[in-house]
């Protein structure tokens, strides 16, 4: 995301065996609409991603999904680790 313009540069989505990356919010909406799920999951999704998505038209399409944030799960399951960020590639 470009924090000055509040524009999302890319959205990455995974559903079953499908990986999808796009810079188009409309394409992301279409992908989400064909997924048969009640959940959206992401690492630090609630405190980071969801706050960014509030500035986009995608927010109203995902706000009613149940959210699973894997960061708190990581803290509970791997409490001996000091860093819980995802690897960057």
TORSELUM-292223 format. One line per field, with one value per atom (N, C-alpha, C): x, y, z; atom name. Coordinates in nm, 3 decimals, decimal comma. Example, Ala and Ser with C-alpha at 12.3 -4.5 7.8 and 13.67 -1.06 7.14 Angstrom:
<donus>
xx [1,319:1,230:1,320:1,285:1,367:1,290]
yy [-0,569:-0,450:-0,330:-0,225:-0,106:0,003]
zz [0,780:0,780:0,780:0,708:0,714:0,787]
atom [N:CA:C:N:CA:C]
</donus>
This chain:
<donus>
xx [0,083:0,000:0,087:0,042:0,106:0,038:0,109:0,048:0,012:0,078:0,043:-0,090:-0,108:-0,230:-0,339:-0,305:-0,397:-0,437:-0,355:-0,384:-0,317:-0,394:-0,342:-0,269:-0,143:-0,063:-0,093:-0,118:-0,142:-0,220:-0,308:-0,383:-0,348:-0,308:-0,279:-0,384:-0,441:-0,548:-0,518:-0,556:-0,539:-0,670:-0,718:-0,837:-0,815:-0,811:-0,783:-0,655:-0,660:-0,539:-0,517:-0,592:-0,581:-0,508:-0,405:-0,333:-0,364:-0,395:-0,435:-0,373:-0,303:-0,249:-0,298:-0,337:-0,388:-0,367:-0,364:-0,363:-0,503:-0,598:-0,735:-0,826:-0,886:-0,982:-1,102:-1,145:-1,260:-1,231:-1,110:-1,072:-1,066:-1,017:-1,014:-1,155:-1,247:-1,387:-1,445:-1,417:-1,468:-1,414:-1,283:-1,222:-1,287:-1,303:-1,364:-1,507:-1,580:-1,722:-1,740:-1,640:-1,655:-1,607:-1,539:-1,491:-1,607:-1,624:-1,734:-1,680:-1,673:-1,619:-1,689:-1,682:-1,735:-1,622:-1,496:-1,381:-1,281:-1,212:-1,094:-0,984:-0,868:-0,757:-0,634:-0,556:-0,432:-0,347:-0,218:-0,125:-0,122:-0,162:-0,177:-0,285:-0,383:-0,489:-0,572:-0,606:-0,695:-0,627:-0,506:-0,439:-0,374:-0,344:-0,277:-0,365:-0,387:-0,458:-0,599:-0,674:-0,812:-0,817:-0,723:-0,718:-0,688:-0,604:-0,575:-0,696:-0,761:-0,875:-0,994:-0,999:-1,107:-1,112:-1,000:-0,994:-1,033:-1,067:-1,099:-1,244:-1,290:-1,426:-1,435:-1,323:-1,322:-1,372:-1,355:-1,390:-1,535:-1,627:-1,769:-1,802:-1,718:-1,740:-1,687:-1,595:-1,535:-1,571:-1,633:-1,656:-1,744:-1,827:-1,916:-1,859:-1,740:-1,675:-1,621:-1,611:-1,543:-1,393:-1,321:-1,178:-1,098:-1,001:-0,904:-0,768:-0,717:-0,587:-0,484:-0,388:-0,291:-0,180:-0,168:-0,065:-0,090:-0,210:-0,232:-0,214:-0,252:-0,232:-0,083:-0,005:0,139:0,200:0,154:0,204:0,172:0,055:0,015:0,087:0,095:0,152:0,304:0,366:0,512:0,564:0,526:0,558:0,707:0,787:0,931:0,999:0,929:0,983:0,972:1,071:1,067:1,016:1,017:0,970:0,862:0,748:0,635:0,594:0,683:0,651:0,667:0,601:0,613:0,739:0,800:0,919:0,882:0,966:0,945:1,018:0,954:1,022:1,002]
yy [-0,118:0,000:0,123:0,220:0,350:0,430:0,455:0,518:0,666:0,730:0,869:0,878:0,790:0,796:0,701:0,614:0,511:0,412:0,400:0,308:0,174:0,068:-0,068:-0,107:-0,148:-0,186:-0,327:-0,418:-0,557:-0,628:-0,718:-0,802:-0,946:-1,023:-1,165:-1,249:-1,345:-1,428:-1,574:-1,661:-1,805:-1,871:-1,961:-2,041:-2,181:-2,277:-2,417:-2,423:-2,467:-2,479:-2,359:-2,252:-2,135:-2,022:-1,970:-1,851:-1,739:-1,621:-1,511:-1,382:-1,311:-1,179:-1,080:-0,963:-0,861:-0,722:-0,624:-0,484:-0,424:-0,504:-0,458:-0,501:-0,405:-0,435:-0,509:-0,472:-0,539:-0,686:-0,717:-0,857:-0,934:-0,868:-0,931:-0,961:-0,868:-0,889:-1,011:-1,021:-1,134:-1,266:-1,270:-1,392:-1,432:-1,337:-1,365:-1,414:-1,356:-1,392:-1,536:-1,591:-1,729:-1,832:-1,785:-1,876:-1,912:-2,037:-2,083:-2,097:-1,985:-1,985:-1,880:-1,898:-1,800:-1,727:-1,762:-1,713:-1,643:-1,547:-1,488:-1,499:-1,543:-1,563:-1,487:-1,437:-1,370:-1,348:-1,330:-1,308:-1,159:-1,124:-0,986:-0,914:-0,989:-0,937:-0,830:-0,850:-0,757:-0,622:-0,623:-0,497:-0,427:-0,500:-0,436:-0,434:-0,550:-0,558:-0,499:-0,535:-0,488:-0,336:-0,278:-0,132:-0,065:-0,128:-0,074:-0,092:-0,207:-0,234:-0,144:-0,084:0,009:0,127:0,159:0,270:0,229:0,103:0,054:0,008:-0,006:-0,056:-0,205:-0,273:-0,415:-0,439:-0,341:-0,358:-0,400:-0,333:-0,367:-0,507:-0,562:-0,698:-0,805:-0,768:-0,869:-0,850:-0,739:-0,706:-0,809:-0,881:-0,977:-1,119:-1,139:-1,269:-1,285:-1,407:-1,434:-1,426:-1,356:-1,334:-1,426:-1,492:-1,570:-1,501:-1,447:-1,382:-1,481:-1,518:-1,620:-1,568:-1,435:-1,383:-1,425:-1,407:-1,454:-1,606:-1,679:-1,825:-1,859:-1,786:-1,808:-1,778:-1,672:-1,637:-1,746:-1,807:-1,914:-2,045:-2,081:-2,211:-2,215:-2,101:-2,095:-1,985:-1,995:-1,889:-1,876:-1,975:-1,965:-1,876:-1,852:-1,765:-1,619:-1,540:-1,398:-1,314:-1,369:-1,298:-1,382:-1,319:-1,390:-1,332:-1,259:-1,201:-1,309:-1,288:-1,381:-1,351:-1,453:-1,427:-1,345:-1,253:-1,171:-1,237:-1,237:-1,290:-1,200]
zz [0,000:0,000:0,000:-0,075:-0,073:0,039:0,146:0,263:0,239:0,143:0,112:0,038:-0,060:-0,142:-0,092:0,003:0,054:-0,056:-0,160:-0,270:-0,244:-0,260:-0,243:-0,370:-0,357:-0,473:-0,521:-0,426:-0,463:-0,353:-0,396:-0,304:-0,340:-0,239:-0,260:-0,189:-0,262:-0,208:-0,237:-0,143:-0,160:-0,120:-0,205:-0,173:-0,226:-0,135:-0,169:-0,251:-0,376:-0,459:-0,550:-0,530:-0,617:-0,547:-0,612:-0,566:-0,663:-0,611:-0,697:-0,644:-0,732:-0,698:-0,801:-0,753:-0,844:-0,785:-0,871:-0,826:-0,839:-0,887:-0,908:-0,793:-0,727:-0,620:-0,677:-0,796:-0,858:-0,885:-0,932:-0,953:-0,821:-0,717:-0,584:-0,536:-0,557:-0,519:-0,592:-0,723:-0,801:-0,748:-0,719:-0,667:-0,535:-0,444:-0,314:-0,331:-0,425:-0,443:-0,492:-0,562:-0,611:-0,508:-0,406:-0,301:-0,209:-0,184:-0,098:0,044:0,116:0,252:0,337:0,465:0,559:0,632:0,599:0,675:0,585:0,643:0,583:0,687:0,644:0,737:0,687:0,781:0,747:0,871:0,848:0,959:0,992:1,113:1,159:1,077:1,032:0,946:1,015:1,139:1,209:1,233:1,283:1,317:1,199:1,091:0,978:0,853:0,795:0,666:0,672:0,773:0,784:0,796:0,868:0,880:0,747:0,665:0,532:0,440:0,448:0,362:0,392:0,509:0,542:0,446:0,383:0,289:0,147:0,127:-0,007:-0,017:-0,139:-0,161:-0,130:-0,116:-0,082:0,061:0,147:0,288:0,308:0,239:0,258:0,210:0,122:0,073:0,169:0,257:0,346:0,493:0,526:0,667:0,739:0,668:0,732:0,741:0,687:0,700:0,842:0,887:1,014:0,987:1,073:1,054:1,146:1,087:1,164:1,146:1,255:1,252:1,306:1,224:1,264:1,355:1,369:1,459:1,604:1,660:1,798:1,811:1,706:1,709:1,714:1,636:1,636:1,773:1,837:1,970:2,072:2,060:2,152:2,124:1,998:1,961:1,963:1,937:1,928:2,022:2,148:2,244:2,273:2,235:2,257:2,152:2,040:1,936:1,979:1,942:1,975:1,859:1,736:1,618:1,553:1,525:1,466:1,331:1,270:1,137:1,030:0,919:0,807:0,729:0,668:0,586:0,462:0,425:0,305:0,189:0,073:-0,046:-0,163]
atom [N:CA:C:N:CA:C:N:CA:C:N:CA:C:N:CA:C:N:CA:C:N:CA:C:N:CA:C:N:CA:C:N:CA:C:N:CA:C:N:CA:C:N:CA:C:N:CA:C:N:CA:C:N:CA:C:N:CA:C:N:CA:C:N:CA:C:N:CA:C:N:CA:C:N:CA:C:N:CA:C:N:CA:C:N:CA:C:N:CA:C:N:CA:C:N:CA:C:N:CA:C:N:CA:C:N:CA:C:N:CA:C:N:CA:C:N:CA:C:N:CA:C:N:CA:C:N:CA:C:N:CA:C:N:CA:C:N:CA:C:N:CA:C:N:CA:C:N:CA:C:N:CA:C:N:CA:C:N:CA:C:N:CA:C:N:CA:C:N:CA:C:N:CA:C:N:CA:C:N:CA:C:N:CA:C:N:CA:C:N:CA:C:N:CA:C:N:CA:C:N:CA:C:N:CA:C:N:CA:C:N:CA:C:N:CA:C:N:CA:C:N:CA:C:N:CA:C:N:CA:C:N:CA:C:N:CA:C:N:CA:C:N:CA:C:N:CA:C:N:CA:C:N:CA:C:N:CA:C:N:CA:C:N:CA:C:N:CA:C:N:CA:C:N:CA:C:N:CA:C:N:CA:C:N:CA:C:N:CA:C:N:CA:C:N:CA:C:N:CA:C:N:CA:C:N:CA:C:N:CA:C]
</donus>
